Amino acid sequence: MESEEYKISLNYNQIRELVRQLPKEEKLQLSKELAKETIDIRLSRLLESFKTDDLTQDTIDKEVERIRKEIHEGKKFSHDYH
């Protein structure tokens, strides 16, 4: 026997009332699903905020080399004083 799919429209209060009727275990499961969805949305927004066309691999490489040089020179100076 095939299961049929039905769609119904519910407002927030109706959904809240249905959730209140769920057993504790199912409420916890629903809560975890909602939390995952919220985290996914927030992570997507965060990643989108960092997206830029101004940053190239060459720019990243130059900055990495600059920092490495600073670190190397800093270590050199600290060795001179010991």
Residue pairs with C-beta under 8 A, 6 or more apart in sequence:
10 18
19 27
19 30
22 30
